[in-house]
Amino acid sequence: MSKNAGEGPTRRERLRRQTIEEIKQRAFELLDAGGTNEVSIASVGKAMGMSPPALYRYFPSREALLDALVVDAYTDLGTTVASAARGGAEQDARSRVALIAQAWRRWALALPRRYAMLFSDRSPGAQDPPEGVTAVNQGMLALITALQEIAPPSPAGDAPLDKSLLGWGEAIGAPPEVAPAALRLAVLFWSRVHGLVSLEISGAFDNMGLDAGLLLAEEIRVVVDAAAGRGSGARE
């Protein structure tokens, strides 16, 4: 019996969705405790009290389950960063850039194994699910918007990098008027923040006796000054 248009999900569909969410929750618990190596159909089934064949009715493979975790983690990270930017809507663009970077760092430090899953711990050649990339790009778009407000107007160049940046900006939904300079700074800034956070998670800065929060603040200053055209050595 088919459903009429506008009808809500059936009881069976609701139960299936609930089961899928519980499977993902149990998988996240295993991930947070021991990393991606701890996540398997067998381990999640054991945590759920389900047999592996029963779990396969919801996720056809371990890779499919990991893809679902990646989408949820990217969504959480992107939403967290975008929410931080919206929370600073009344502040200037420099302050919003700082809020974005700090929100990224807080999420990564709070959930280091999820962060590793997204950026380092997956199998070689694994492709990010498109819906996950779209979700995390919420944060990137907020960063681009803030940097565009800081950067002086500049025409698009003919350099190959400018063309690539504009193509990437269009693909993620950046405003059509965005300058390549803002896109370039957004990518470089994300690379720097990601590098700093990854080193902090690894304990590298502890071994060096350095404060990662202060290093991040310095990177924010450098990037914002570069966006404003003041050069990396200028200080207010």
Secondary structure, 3 states (H helix, E strand, C coil): CCCCCCCCCCHHHHHHHHHHHHHHHHHHHHHHHHCHHHCCHHHHHHHHCCCHHHHCCCCCCHHHHHHHHHHHHHHHHHHHHHHHHHHCCCCCHHHHHHHHHHHHHHHHHHCHHHHHHHHCCCCCCCCCCHHHHHHHHHHHHHHHHHHHHHCCCCCCCCCHHHHHHHHHHHHHCCCCCCCHHHHHHHHHHHHHHHHHHHHHHHCHHHHHCCCHHHHHHHHHHHHHHHHCCCCCCCCC
